[in-house]
Amino acid sequence: MENTALLKALCETPGVPGREERVRALIEKEVEGLFDSVETDPLGNLICRRIPRVKTKGKGKSGGGEQSKDGGPLKVMLLCHMDEIGFYITAIDDKGFLWVNPAGGFDTRNLFSRRVTVVTDTKDYPGVMNPGGRPIHISSPKDREKVPEVKEFFVDVGMKADAVKKTFKVGDYIVMNEPAIEVGEKFVSKALDNRVACWLGIESVRKLEKNQTPHACEVIVAFTTQEEVGLRGAKTASHAVAPDIGLGIDVTLACDTPGVPSEETVTKHGQGFGLHIKDSSFISDYKLTAEVESLAKKHKIPYQRTILAAGGQDGAAAQQAAAGARAVGITVGTRYIHTVTEMIDKKDLFAARDILAAYIAAH
């Protein structure tokens, strides 16, 4: 039975950019026994290392594995960001309403009438988010045409103003409050971006461990911070690790839905993991792309090549760190990204896990 319970737990644990500590704690507990060392760096990245599981006997795969540029085993780094988009409280007004500042990119058309969770140092509180303005009963047609900016949204926690000011402070954070659910062959959550990658970072290594699959490379899984605000955690983690190979694990668009031209689909649900060629942040190494494609064909793992017109991911940080690394993106096509209804096809998720395990085993 596939471990979607872990994906549900990851998705429902709050953690915006800069406040990933609860997600990190969940992952730390989950990876016990899978890695040889686990440490947290100053930016909050969780760096998990697994030494080779076969003896190295020189260069080449027949001799036990390729060598790193530093003379040791090849260093393969999986980059999996922990943060989800959300908000920080930026002000509390005299009526007890919380005003917010975004941490990540939002399309405000998806923010109307949302239930949220406000996270303090001691407790989580429910609330509702709405923009300022008149409700439909007393608004004009012109009022209803307007799409508000993020700065016009506030959170109502249903408490008296004095209690609000005693309970909350500027810098507490807010996430959407929606349970993760399975719908037919799909999995839906407000935080698949990018708890999908956290699941893949764990489950690809767990597959190796369960099957006692040898690998000659050193595997470093970095559960990174602050990707949604500029790949910040991945940059510091990649400089520290100096990988030879960077595998950027993330979601990507699946626009196989009404209203989008077929040439803008990016990926289609159920057709396999996304072999990510290019986005705004990096261009994958073409030889590495071909190698992953060859492995997918060999192991009969479904895949689809992808290019994203805009956006970025942690693979770019690995590619550009220190002396540089060869990098490629491994993605899972996701419908309705950056909404509370992010949706993946479970077949694509498992295909991504399988190609990651196959790549590590081949090195």
C-alpha positions, -999 to 999 in steps of 0.1 A, spaced: 0 0 0 14 34 -10 22 58 18 -2 86 10 -8 91 48 26 106 50 18 130 21 -14 140 39 5 147 71 32 168 53 5 188 34 -15 196 66 16 207 86 19 245 84 51 261 72 55 293 52 89 306 40 111 312 70 88 292 93 94 256 81 103 242 115 72 221 120 76 205 86 112 199 93 104 182 127 80 159 109 106 149 83 133 144 109 112 119 127 102 102 94 137 97 81 152 80 112 172 51 100 172 61 63 203 83 64 237 82 80 237 118 91 210 145 95 217 181 104 200 215 102 220 244 88 217 281 99 190 288 73 168 259 85 176 234 57 175 198 68 206 181 51 203 143 51 233 123 39 235 86 30 269 71 23 274 46 -6 260 12 0 286 -6 -21 324 -5 -20 340 19 -45 369 4 -65 380 32 -87 364 50 -116 335 38 -137 302 21 -129 318 -13 -132 343 -3 -105 316 7 -81 307 42 -92 317 75 -107 339 98 -87 331 133 -75 352 163 -85 367 162 -50 379 126 -55 353 109 -34 320 92 -44 298 110 -68 275 134 -48 239 133 -59 217 160 -43 180 160 -42 165 194 -35 130 194 -19 116 226 -6 95 225 26 78 259 25 43 266 12 29 300 2 12 319 30 12 352 49 27 370 78 7 394 100 19 429 92 -6 449 114 -35 445 139 -60 473 137 -81 487 165 -111 465 156 -90 434 160 -86 425 123 -53 411 111 -37 426 80 -13 405 61 19 405 39 23 376 14 51 351 16 49 337 -19 29 344 -50 -9 346 -49 -36 351 -75 -61 371 -54 -90 357 -74 -85 326 -53 -84 343 -19 -121 353 -14 -139 338 16 -111 315 27 -108 297 60 -73 301 74 -51 290 103 -32 316 122 -1 301 138 14 317 170 43 305 191 19 285 214 -12 276 195 -30 275 161 -62 296 157 -89 294 130 -99 324 111 -115 336 79 -99 358 51 -118 383 30 -111 415 12 -125 448 25 -156 461 8 -194 457 6 -210 422 4 -231 413 -27 -264 425 -12 -252 461 -10 -225 463 -37 -229 478 -71 -221 459 -103 -189 480 -106 -179 470 -71 -182 434 -81 -159 438 -111 -129 447 -91 -102 421 -82 -86 434 -50 -49 434 -43 -34 412 -15 -30 443 7 -68 446 8 -73 412 24 -77 408 62 -82 380 86 -111 379 111 -104 355 141 -138 362 158 -123 377 190 -126 410 207 -100 435 198 -83 435 232 -80 397 231 -67 398 195 -39 421 205 -30 400 235 -30 368 214 -14 377 181 16 398 171 32 411 139 52 382 125 28 354 133 20 335 102 -11 323 83 -18 294 60 -49 282 43 -71 258 63 -81 230 40 -77 192 46 -58 170 21 -82 146 4 -81 118 -22 -105 123 -51 -107 93 -75 -72 87 -88 -61 122 -76 -47 137 -44 -58 173 -35 -42 197 -10 -34 233 -4 3 225 -1 13 200 -27 37 227 -37 60 214 -24 52 187 1 52 165 -30 90 169 -31 93 162 6 74 130 2 96 120 -28 128 128 -10 118 104 18 100 77 -2 126 73 -30 153 66 -4 129 44 16 124 23 -16 161 18 -18 163 8 18 133 -15 17 147 -33 -14 183 -32 -1 193 -16 -34 230 -8 -36 243 26 -48 279 38 -52 271 75 -50 267 96 -18 230 107 -16 222 141 -1 186 149 3 182 186 12 148 196 25 151 233 18 136 266 31 123 297 15 121 285 -21 89 304 -27 107 337 -21 138 331 -41 154 296 -37 172 310 -6 176 278 13 187 258 -17 214 283 -25 231 280 9 226 242 10 241 237 -24 271 258 -17 277 237 15 273 204 -3 289 213 -37 270 185 -55 281 169 -87 245 162 -97 215 183 -86 180 169 -89 155 197 -84 123 181 -71 91 201 -75 56 203 -89 49 219 -122 18 230 -141 -7 205 -154 -31 227 -175 -50 198 -191 -82 215 -180 -109 236 -197 -99 270 -209 -63 264 -216 -50 258 -252 -33 224 -257 1 240 -265 1 256 -230 -7 224 -211 29 218 -198 20 184 -185 -10 161 -186 -22 140 -156 -15 103 -157 13 105 -183 41 101 -158 66 123 -140 78 156 -156 113 156 -170 119 193 -166 140 208 -194 137 246 -187 121 274 -168 129 310 -159 156 299 -134 177 273 -152 181 250 -182 187 214 -175 219 197 -185 211 180 -218 232 149 -212 217 144 -178 183 149 -192 190 122 -218 204 98 -191 172 102 -170 151 96 -201 170 65 -209 166 51 -174 128 58 -175 125 39 -208 147 10 -194 125 7 -163 93 14 -181 86 44 -159 61 68 -176 74 104 -182 68 135 -201 92 163 -211 83 197 -197 92 233 -202 77 261 -180 75 295 -195 78 313 -161 88 302 -126 118 286 -110 129 258 -88 157 246 -65 176 228 -93 188 262 -104 205 268 -71 224 234 -73 234 242 -109 249 275 -99 265 268 -65 302 269 -59 320 254 -90 286 244 -105 268 211 -109 249 193 -136 212 196 -129 178 184 -141 143 188 -128 121 160 -117 85 173 -114 49 162 -108 22 179 -129 -2 197 -107 -35 212 -116 -47 245 -99 -12 254 -85 -11 280 -57 -47 274 -48 -63 253 -20 -72 227 -47 -38 217 -59 -43 183 -75 -19 156 -86 -24 122 -102 -10 95 -79 4 76 -109 26 106 -117 37 108 -81 48 72 -79 65 75 -113 86 104 -99 96 83 -69 105 54 -91 128 74 -114 146 90 -84 153 56 -69 164 42 -103 188 71 -108 204 67 -74 207 30 -79 224 35 -113 252 56 -96 
